[in-house]
Amino acid sequence: MNWYKIISGRKIPGGRADGKVPSDFNQTLMEEGVEVEKEHTNDKEIAQEITMDHLEESPQYYKKLKEMEKGL
């Protein structure tokens, strides 16, 4: 077992969504976010954790990101 799993149950300790699980979030938004975060990692669990942190910050995070990227 990896040390990070022992300490926090998560691969990335800390973050806005600590204590939450993927099912706490809208599943459509989770799927969309995980696809976006795969740009940074091939690890689905890490992509989920990043997605949850962003969605906890704002449920519209990925919508706003898409709009911002269109403007670039």
C-alpha positions in Angstrom: 0.0 0.0 0.0 1.2 3.5 -0.8 2.0 6.0 1.9 -0.4 8.5 0.5 -3.3 6.1 0.7 -2.5 5.3 4.3 -2.4 9.0 5.3 -5.4 10.4 3.6 -7.2 7.8 1.5 -6.4 10.1 -1.5 -3.4 10.4 -3.8 -3.3 14.1 -3.4 -3.7 15.1 0.2 -5.3 18.5 0.8 -7.6 20.4 -1.5 -11.1 21.9 -1.4 -12.9 18.5 -1.8 -11.2 16.7 1.0 -13.7 14.4 2.7 -15.8 14.1 -0.5 -16.1 11.3 -3.0 -16.9 11.4 -6.7 -20.5 10.5 -6.1 -21.0 13.7 -4.1 -20.8 15.6 -7.4 -22.9 15.7 -10.6 -21.7 12.7 -12.6 -21.9 14.5 -16.0 -19.7 17.3 -14.7 -17.3 14.7 -13.1 -16.9 12.8 -16.4 -16.3 16.1 -18.3 -13.8 17.2 -15.7 -11.9 13.9 -15.7 -11.5 14.1 -19.5 -10.1 17.6 -19.2 -7.7 16.6 -16.4 -6.4 13.7 -18.4 -4.4 16.4 -20.1 -2.2 16.4 -17.0 -2.3 12.8 -15.9 -3.0 9.2 -17.0 -4.1 8.3 -13.5 -7.9 8.3 -13.3 -7.9 8.7 -9.5 -5.7 11.8 -9.7 -7.9 13.2 -12.4 -11.0 12.6 -10.3 -9.4 14.3 -7.3 -8.4 17.4 -9.3 -11.9 17.5 -10.8 -13.6 17.3 -7.4 -11.4 20.1 -6.1 -12.3 22.3 -9.1 -16.0 21.5 -8.9 -16.0 22.2 -5.2 -14.5 25.6 -6.1 -17.2 26.2 -8.7 -19.7 23.8 -10.2 -19.3 25.9 -13.4 -15.5 25.5 -13.4 -15.3 23.5 -16.6 -17.9 25.5 -18.4 -16.0 28.7 -17.6 -12.7 27.0 -18.6 -14.2 26.1 -22.0 -15.5 29.6 -22.5 -12.1 31.1 -21.6 -10.3 28.7 -23.9 -12.6 29.7 -26.8 -11.6 33.3 -26.3 -7.9 32.6 -26.6 
